[in-house]
Amino acid sequence: MRKPILGVSMMAEPDFVSAILPLLHNNSIEVMEWSFDTLYHTNEPDWLRDLLNFYAENNRLIGHGVYYSLFDARWTARQEEWLKKLKEEVSLRKYNHITEHFGFMNTENFHQGVPLPVSLHSKILQIGKDRLYRLQDAVNIPVGIENLAFSFSIEDVKEQGVFLDKLTEDTNGFLILDLHNIYCQSCNFELEMQQIIDLYPLDKVKEIHLSGGSWQDSVYRKKQVRRDTHDDVIPKDILSVLPSVMKKCPNLEYIVIERLGHTLKTEEKRNSFMEDFTKVRTIIETSDLKLKQQNGWCKEEIKLPAKPLEDLLLYEEQSRLTRLLYENANVENIKHLDFHYFKTENWDAEMILTAQNIIKKWNPY
């Protein structure tokens, strides 16, 4: 019976490499995920290039983009350059598939930006489809989208699965289901994880991400806010729900553990990472799955408009919102703004503060 294969999201930091060396030595890392656009301005060291090429040559390398900005309402030279570099990357190295994040980043210093969520609106969906079409047109391998951890409102949490289903319907696309992202939403909006998971088109899930995160003190609530910071062990609740989630994803191929490279500085943390890996591997090995045998992927023929779709009102609102969050605008003022595309009146005040903290940390200007 076919089972998903287990791997890690590769990081170039020495602490991360030290942590995974035992796993590499005993061939436990069956697939490697590489965020190919994170070394945008630097060259890969020889050892990293050789490692990635080894996985590529054995059909075990998958790509994960970070900075394309799927829902940026204005098409810029930055996105053109991103697609150009992607084409170069996939011509030099064989990837089984490529994925990107849900959300938008429209600041100049985009390599220090973070994706912000969008609501399900027909025009926003059209923008997302246009960007996804262009991404798929650039490569001859499957393209998927990952669910986003951060949401401003419970409405956005409940509709993200539907949004992703509609977004990928024309490209024969797939989903990454990030269970820690779901866990964040579960904690922050007091919904059961399984309740959120069941809102997703699970037959489209080809990859699952697992990670840990952190807690942020709350101003408006008694409970802390859960953040997707990739800097701690995988929560027990995620490991508990993983077996049932795998059974509901008949096309699942990969399970990838994520951890930021600079967060494994002590032996205790490296050991806890190894323990997480072992726990997940045991869950996979002992699972009773009935996954479908994989058929060959076929690229959908899509007639791409010569000019990328844009919406200047949406772009203005995205830029204005990002700037207001960065400048620490009053939460109540943001909730009472008259936006066309953003339903700020429904936004959770604590989530607005969280967005401000995230943006200040990354300083995208």
C-alpha positions as CSV (number, residue, x, y, z in Angstrom):
1,M,0.0,0.0,0.0
2,R,1.4,3.4,-1.0
3,K,2.3,5.8,1.9
4,P,3.5,9.4,1.9
5,I,7.2,10.0,2.0
6,L,8.8,12.1,4.8
7,G,11.2,14.9,4.4
8,V,12.3,18.4,5.6
9,S,12.3,21.9,4.4
10,M,16.0,22.5,3.8
11,M,17.7,25.4,5.6
12,A,21.3,26.5,4.9
13,E,22.2,27.6,8.4
14,P,25.0,25.5,10.1
15,D,22.8,24.6,13.1
16,F,20.1,23.1,10.9
17,V,22.6,21.2,8.9
18,S,24.1,19.8,12.1
19,A,20.7,18.7,13.3
20,I,19.8,16.8,10.1
21,L,23.2,15.2,9.5
22,P,22.2,11.9,11.3
23,L,19.1,11.8,9.2
24,L,21.0,12.3,6.0
25,H,23.6,9.6,7.0
26,N,20.9,6.9,7.5
27,N,18.8,8.0,4.4
28,S,15.8,8.9,6.6
29,I,15.1,12.1,4.6
30,E,13.2,10.7,1.7
31,V,12.3,14.1,0.1
32,M,13.8,17.5,0.3
33,E,11.9,20.7,0.0
34,W,13.8,23.8,-1.1
35,S,12.6,27.4,-1.0
36,F,14.4,28.3,-4.2
37,D,13.8,32.1,-4.0
38,T,15.3,32.6,-0.5
39,L,18.8,32.8,-1.8
40,Y,17.8,35.4,-4.4
41,H,20.8,37.6,-4.0
42,T,23.4,35.1,-2.9
43,N,25.0,32.0,-4.5
44,E,24.4,28.6,-3.1
45,P,27.5,27.1,-1.4
46,D,28.9,24.0,-3.2
47,W,27.8,21.6,-0.5
48,L,24.2,22.8,-0.7
49,R,24.2,22.7,-4.5
50,D,25.4,19.1,-4.4
51,L,22.9,18.1,-1.8
52,L,19.9,19.6,-3.7
53,N,21.2,18.2,-7.0
54,F,21.4,14.7,-5.4
55,Y,17.7,14.8,-4.4
56,A,16.8,16.3,-7.8
57,E,18.6,13.5,-9.6
58,N,16.7,10.9,-7.6
59,N,13.3,12.6,-8.2
60,R,13.0,13.6,-4.6
61,L,13.2,17.4,-4.7
62,I,10.2,19.7,-4.4
63,G,10.2,23.5,-4.6
64,H,8.5,26.0,-2.3
65,G,8.3,29.7,-3.3
66,V,7.9,32.5,-0.8
67,Y,8.0,35.8,-2.6
68,Y,5.9,35.6,-5.8
69,S,2.9,37.4,-4.1
70,L,-0.1,35.6,-5.7
71,F,-2.6,38.3,-5.0
72,D,-0.7,41.5,-5.5
73,A,-3.2,43.5,-7.5
74,R,-0.6,45.3,-9.6
75,W,1.8,43.4,-12.0
76,T,5.3,44.6,-11.6
77,A,8.8,44.0,-13.0
78,R,9.5,42.2,-9.7
79,Q,7.0,39.4,-10.6
80,E,8.4,39.2,-14.1
81,E,11.9,38.8,-12.7
82,W,10.7,36.2,-10.2
83,L,9.2,34.1,-13.0
84,K,12.3,34.5,-15.1
85,K,14.5,33.2,-12.2
86,L,12.0,30.3,-11.6
87,K,12.4,29.2,-15.3
88,E,16.1,29.3,-14.9
89,E,15.9,27.3,-11.7
90,V,13.8,24.5,-13.1
91,S,15.9,24.3,-16.2
92,L,19.0,23.7,-14.1
93,R,17.5,21.4,-11.4
94,K,14.6,18.9,-11.6
95,Y,11.7,19.6,-9.2
96,N,8.7,17.2,-8.8
97,H,6.5,20.2,-8.2
98,I,6.5,23.9,-7.2
99,T,4.3,25.6,-4.6
100,E,3.6,29.1,-3.4
101,H,1.8,30.8,-0.5
102,F,-1.8,32.2,-0.3
103,G,-1.8,36.0,0.2
104,F,-0.2,39.2,-1.0
105,M,3.0,41.2,-0.3
106,N,3.2,44.5,-2.2
107,T,6.0,46.3,-0.4
108,E,9.2,47.4,-2.1
109,N,11.5,45.4,0.2
110,F,9.5,42.2,-0.5
111,H,12.2,39.9,0.7
112,Q,11.4,41.1,4.2
113,G,7.7,41.0,3.7
114,V,5.1,38.6,5.0
115,P,2.0,37.4,3.1
116,L,-1.3,39.0,4.3
117,P,-4.7,37.3,3.7
118,V,-7.4,38.3,1.2
119,S,-11.1,37.7,1.3
120,L,-13.1,35.7,-1.2
121,H,-14.2,38.3,-3.7
122,S,-14.8,37.6,-7.4
123,K,-12.3,40.3,-8.5
124,I,-9.6,39.1,-6.0
125,L,-10.2,35.5,-7.2
126,Q,-9.6,36.7,-10.8
127,I,-6.3,38.4,-9.8
128,G,-5.2,35.2,-8.1
129,K,-6.1,33.0,-11.0
130,D,-4.2,35.3,-13.4
131,R,-1.1,35.1,-11.3
132,L,-1.4,31.3,-10.9
133,Y,-1.9,30.9,-14.6
134,R,1.4,32.8,-15.2
135,L,3.2,30.7,-12.7
136,Q,1.9,27.5,-14.2
137,D,2.7,28.7,-17.7
138,A,6.3,29.2,-16.7
139,V,6.9,25.6,-15.7
140,N,6.0,22.1,-17.0
141,I,5.5,20.6,-13.5
142,P,2.5,20.7,-11.1
143,V,1.9,23.9,-9.2
144,G,0.3,24.0,-5.8
145,I,-0.8,26.6,-3.2
146,E,-0.3,26.5,0.6
147,N,-3.0,27.6,3.1
148,L,-2.1,30.7,5.2
149,A,-1.9,30.7,9.0
150,F,-2.8,34.3,9.5
151,S,-6.4,35.5,9.2
152,F,-8.1,38.7,10.3
153,S,-11.5,37.2,10.9
154,I,-13.3,33.9,11.4
155,E,-15.1,34.4,8.1
156,D,-11.7,34.3,6.3
157,V,-10.8,31.2,8.2
158,K,-14.0,29.4,7.1
159,E,-13.8,30.4,3.5
160,Q,-10.1,29.8,2.8
161,G,-10.6,26.2,1.8
162,V,-13.3,27.2,-0.7
163,F,-11.1,30.0,-2.0
164,L,-8.2,27.6,-2.6
165,D,-10.5,25.1,-4.4
166,K,-11.8,27.8,-6.8
167,L,-8.3,29.2,-7.3
168,T,-6.8,25.9,-8.4
169,E,-9.8,24.6,-10.4
170,D,-8.5,25.6,-13.9
171,T,-4.8,24.6,-13.6
172,N,-5.1,21.0,-12.4
173,G,-3.4,22.4,-9.3
174,F,-3.1,21.0,-5.8
175,L,-2.8,22.1,-2.2
176,I,-0.3,22.0,0.6
177,L,-2.2,21.6,3.8
178,D,-0.1,23.1,6.6
179,L,-1.4,21.7,9.8
180,H,0.3,24.2,12.0
181,N,-1.4,27.0,10.1
182,I,-4.7,25.3,10.8
183,Y,-3.6,24.9,14.4
184,C,-3.0,28.7,14.7
185,Q,-6.5,29.4,13.3
186,S,-8.0,26.8,15.7
187,C,-6.3,28.5,18.7
188,N,-7.0,32.0,17.6
189,F,-10.6,31.6,16.6
190,E,-11.6,28.9,19.0
191,L,-12.6,26.3,16.3
192,E,-11.7,22.6,16.3
193,M,-8.8,21.7,14.0
194,Q,-10.9,19.0,12.3
195,Q,-13.7,21.5,11.8
196,I,-11.4,23.8,9.8
197,I,-9.7,20.9,8.0
198,D,-13.0,19.5,6.7
199,L,-13.7,22.9,5.0
200,Y,-10.8,22.1,2.6
201,P,-10.9,20.1,-0.7
202,L,-8.9,17.3,0.8
203,D,-8.8,15.3,-2.4
204,K,-6.5,18.1,-3.7
205,V,-4.0,17.8,-0.9
206,K,-0.7,16.5,-2.2
207,E,1.6,17.6,0.6
208,I,1.3,18.2,4.3
209,H,3.5,20.7,6.3
210,L,4.2,20.2,10.0
211,S,5.9,22.6,12.3
212,G,5.8,24.3,15.6
213,G,5.4,27.9,16.6
214,S,5.1,30.4,19.5
215,W,2.7,32.2,21.7
216,Q,2.2,36.0,21.9
217,D,0.6,37.8,24.8
218,S,-2.9,39.1,24.1
219,V,-4.2,42.6,24.7
220,Y,-7.9,42.0,24.1
221,R,-8.3,38.4,25.3
222,K,-7.4,36.2,28.2
223,K,-5.9,33.6,25.9
224,Q,-2.5,34.1,24.1
225,V,-2.3,34.4,20.3
226,R,-0.7,31.5,18.4
227,R,1.9,32.4,15.8
228,D,3.4,30.4,12.9
229,T,7.0,31.0,13.7
230,H,8.6,27.6,12.9
231,D,10.8,27.8,16.0
232,D,9.6,25.0,18.3
233,V,8.4,21.4,18.5
234,I,5.3,20.2,16.7
235,P,2.3,20.5,19.1
236,K,0.8,17.3,20.3
237,D,-2.6,18.3,19.0
238,I,-1.2,18.3,15.4
239,L,0.4,14.9,15.8
240,S,-2.8,13.5,17.2
241,V,-4.9,14.7,14.3
242,L,-2.3,13.7,11.6
243,P,-3.4,10.0,11.2
244,S,-7.0,10.9,10.5
245,V,-6.0,13.8,8.2
246,M,-3.8,11.4,6.1
247,K,-6.7,9.1,5.7
248,K,-8.9,11.9,4.3
249,C,-6.3,12.9,1.7
250,P,-6.3,10.2,-0.9
251,N,-3.7,11.9,-3.2
252,L,-1.2,12.7,-0.4
253,E,2.4,12.2,-1.5
254,Y,4.7,14.1,0.8
255,I,4.9,15.1,4.5
256,V,7.4,17.9,5.2
257,I,8.7,19.1,8.6
258,E,9.6,22.8,8.7
259,R,12.0,24.5,11.2
260,L,13.9,27.7,10.9
261,G,17.6,27.2,10.6
262,H,18.7,29.5,13.3
263,T,16.4,27.9,16.0
264,L,18.4,24.8,16.6
265,K,21.4,26.2,18.5
266,T,21.4,23.9,21.5
267,E,21.7,20.1,21.7
268,E,18.3,20.0,23.5
269,K,16.6,21.7,20.6
270,R,18.3,19.5,18.0
271,N,17.3,16.4,19.9
272,S,13.7,17.6,20.1
273,F,13.7,18.1,16.3
274,M,15.0,14.6,15.9
275,E,12.2,13.3,18.2
276,D,9.6,15.1,16.1
277,F,11.0,13.5,13.0
278,T,10.9,10.0,14.6
279,K,7.3,10.5,15.8
280,V,6.1,11.5,12.4
281,R,7.9,8.7,10.7
282,T,6.3,6.2,13.2
283,I,2.8,7.6,12.5
284,I,3.4,7.1,8.8
285,E,4.8,3.6,9.1
286,T,2.0,2.4,11.4
287,S,-0.8,4.1,9.4
288,D,-3.4,2.0,7.6
289,L,-3.8,4.2,4.5
290,K,-5.7,3.6,1.3
291,L,-4.0,6.2,-0.9
292,K,-4.7,6.3,-4.6
293,Q,-2.0,5.3,-7.0
294,Q,-0.7,8.4,-8.7
295,N,-1.5,8.9,-12.3
296,G,0.6,11.1,-14.6
297,W,0.1,14.8,-14.4
298,C,-1.2,16.7,-17.4
299,K,-0.7,20.4,-17.8
300,E,-3.9,22.2,-18.6
301,E,-4.0,24.4,-21.7
302,I,-4.9,27.9,-20.7
303,K,-5.0,30.9,-23.0
304,L,-3.1,33.5,-21.2
305,P,-4.0,37.2,-21.7
306,A,-1.0,39.1,-23.0
307,K,-1.5,41.8,-20.3
308,P,-1.7,40.7,-16.7
309,L,-4.9,41.5,-14.9
310,E,-4.7,44.4,-12.5
311,D,-7.0,46.3,-10.2
312,L,-5.7,49.7,-9.1
313,L,-8.3,50.2,-6.4
314,L,-7.4,46.8,-4.8
315,Y,-3.7,47.7,-5.2
316,E,-4.3,51.1,-3.5
317,E,-6.2,49.4,-0.6
318,Q,-3.5,46.7,-0.2
319,S,-0.8,49.4,-0.1
320,R,-2.8,51.5,2.3
321,L,-3.5,48.6,4.6
322,T,0.1,47.5,4.7
323,R,1.3,51.0,5.5
324,L,-1.4,51.5,8.2
325,L,-0.4,48.2,9.9
326,Y,3.3,49.1,9.7
327,E,2.7,52.6,11.2
328,N,0.7,51.1,14.1
329,A,-2.6,52.9,13.2
330,N,-5.2,52.7,15.9
331,V,-7.1,49.4,15.8
332,E,-10.5,50.9,16.0
333,N,-9.7,53.4,13.3
334,I,-8.7,50.4,11.0
335,K,-11.9,48.6,11.8
336,H,-13.9,51.7,10.7
337,L,-12.1,52.4,7.5
338,D,-14.3,52.4,4.3
339,F,-12.5,49.8,2.2
340,H,-14.2,48.2,-0.8
341,Y,-12.2,44.9,-0.8
342,F,-11.4,44.5,2.9
343,K,-14.2,43.9,5.4
344,T,-12.3,45.5,8.3
345,E,-15.4,46.0,10.4
346,N,-15.4,42.2,10.8
347,W,-11.8,41.9,11.8
348,D,-10.7,40.7,15.2
349,A,-8.9,43.5,17.1
350,E,-6.3,41.0,18.4
351,M,-5.5,39.9,14.9
352,I,-5.0,43.5,13.7
353,L,-2.5,43.9,16.6
354,T,-0.8,40.6,15.6
355,A,-0.5,41.8,12.0
356,Q,1.1,45.0,13.2
357,N,3.6,43.0,15.3
358,I,4.5,40.7,12.4
359,I,5.0,43.6,9.9
360,K,7.1,45.6,12.4
361,K,9.3,42.6,12.9
362,W,10.0,42.1,9.2
363,N,10.1,45.8,8.4
364,P,9.2,45.6,4.7
365,Y,9.9,49.3,3.9
